[in-house]
Amino acid sequence: MTTYLNKSKAIVIGGGMAGLMTARVLSDHYGEVLIVEKDDFPSGPDLRPGTPQAFHPHRSTARGKSITERLFPGYELDLAAQGCPSSLNKDVYFLNQHGSLEMKYDRNDIKFSRAVLEWTIRQRVKAISNVCFLPRHDVIRLLTTPDRSAVTGVQVRDRDQSKQEKALTADLVIDTSGRSSKLSVWLIDLGYEVPKPDLLKVSLGYSTRRYKVPSHLTHLIDKWDVINLQGQPASGTFTGVFSFIEDQIAEVLLYRPGGNYPPTDAAEFELAVEQLPSRIISEIVRDLEPISSPRGFRIPELYCHRYEKMPRWPAGLLVLGDAYCIYDPIFGQGMTMAAIAAEILETCLSERNGDFRPDWEHGVLNRIKEAIEPAFWLNCTADLRWEGVEYEGSDSRTGDAFSREYMELCLKQATSKPDWQLYGLYWAVNTLSVSPRHLLNPQTAIQVLSASDEGKRLLAELKANDERSVEAILEELLPRFSETPFESAKQ
């Protein structure tokens, strides 16, 4: 049952995945939802100029898929109709510096390119009667009340030759414009104090090449889900990932933080694939047909805005997705975090039930930030293992050397034995399916640390100059995050 008033209106800035999921949620609570997008939307599954990262691999975690399925029931059937393959019962191979793991993938997940996924979801949103699209328009500033305490809409400019401007009014404006967001500048121009964002100076780069699978080798699609050869910080090697998308196309990604970027020259790219810690990927792709040159993407730093800490925040304004925080793409958390934020927005709108509540928007930002914090921390903890990566921010939990060593020991113990239960837990935490507390608690930490000489050394160092129990020391050392963002995942 909807709770909106027929004349109420919401504007979403940005028509990517975060914007589409946000519009879907808003459509149940507002009489009209308008998506303003700077790009022209392609007529079919194709890349948009405003998403240079879209060529590279994308995936949804189990939690992200669950939320997307609830918002768009049966969307994976639409993906399958576009030629996207399933992962069910296919081989998974992981290799890292501690060993390797092989398994059968036990979920029926559909593999896709970003272009096909976005087109599929956009078609679903276009079918919602109270959602409209305004492509090829730039949002140039926020409109506000005279005292600037509330946002009342946006000023937009047509991207055609006329450059015509117009004002669009709304009861709620949500920025989902991603990396191109100008929200901080707009807020500063309106006289608001905007804290500096937390930064992970990661200097990461990745390159992707796509290959057509010849008809006599299509059995490879039936065999493989993913091959992931993880780079080793100690030796500075690239990560290499092999997988399939729609239309019998394979893709290979090379990745590394720290400023040593993978090549985009075709010959150098193929040589780098051959030099990965295992030749399993190079032996497969040598028989495939390249259909593109390698394409690169560079990210100098990851940011996490601190909007929730602003002493004043205008009514009628929200932000989510990459406009709030961006993540290292290798972990595949971006679309999942956008889905989680849309779900939080949905909960907050239902709780409000159409009533005006002072500072409601600030409360939504706080709840979204509770979900962001563990994801950004996991990114920082993993990437700070690499030489040349630095953290600059206000969160004392980030950059902690003990937590970094502990997480590495979790991966080592899970891989080297292997310990499938621990590996499953490690994977569930890193894909945001369960709270980090499942790993970051004294009982689990003692079990992990006690299982190796390296871990026992860390425990001894903790006790050396501290008379408290190990449990008490670990309780203080291990970071804590809110459990609230993970409560919906239990349902």
CORWONOR-V531157 format. One line per field, one symbol per residue. ss: DSSP state (H for helix, E for strand, C for the rest). phi: phi as a letter, one per 40 degrees, with the letter a starting at -180 (. if undefined). burial: 1 if it has 9 or more other C-alpha atoms within 8 Angstrom, else 0. A space follows every 50 residues. Layout:
ss: ???
phi: ???
burial: ???
This chain:
ss: CCCCCCCCEEEEECCCHHHHHHHHHHCCCCCEEEEECCCCCCCCCCCCCC CHHHHCCCCCCHHHHHHHHHHCCCHHHHHHHCCCCECCCCEEEEEECCEE EEEECCCCCECCCHHHHHHHHHHHHHCCCCEEEECCEEEEEEEECCCCCE EEEEEEEECCCCCCEEEEECCEEEECCHHHCCHHHHHHHCCCCCCCCEEE ECCEEEEEEEEECCHHHCHHHHHEEEEEECCCCCCCCCEEEEEEECCCEE EEEEEECCCCCCCCCHHHHHHHHHCCCCCHHHHHHCCCEECCCCEEEEEC CEEECCHHHCCCCCECEEECHHHCECCCHHHCCHHHHHHHHHHHHHHHHH HHCCCCCCCHHHHHHHHHHHHHHHHHHHHHHHHCCCCCCEEECCCCCCCC HHHHHHHHHHHHHHHHHCCHHHHHHHHHHHCCCCCHHHCCCHHHHHHHHC CCHHHHHHHHHHHHCCCCCHHHHHHHHCCCCCCHHHHHHHC
phi: .cbccdccabbbchbcccccccccccccbbcabbcbbccccccbcacbdc bcccccdbabcdcccccccccbdgccccccccgccccdgccbbbbbcbib bbaccbbccccacccccccccccccccccbbbbbcfbccbaccbcdcgca cbibcbbcccccfcbacbcacabbcbcgccdbcdcdccccgccbccccbb cbfcaabbbbbcccdcbccccccbcabbbccbdcbgcccbbbabbcgfbb bbbbaacggccccbcdccccccccccdbccccccccbcbdbaccbbabbc acbbcbdccccbaccgbaaagcccabbccccgccccccccccccddcccc ccfgccbdgdccccdccccdccdccccccccccccccgcbbbabccccgc cccccccccdccccccccbccccccdccccbgcbcdccbcbdcccccccc cacccccccccccdbacccddcccdccccbbccdcbccccc
burial: 00111001111111111111111111111111111111100000111100 00011111011011101110110010011101111111011111110111 10011000011111111111110111010011111111100111100111 11111111100000001011111111110010000111000111101111 11111111111110000100100111111111100011111111110111 11111111101111010111011101001011001001110011111010 11111100010011111111111111110011111111111111110110 01010000011101111111111111111110111100101000000111 00110100111111110110011011011111111101111101100111 10001101100110000001011110010010001100000
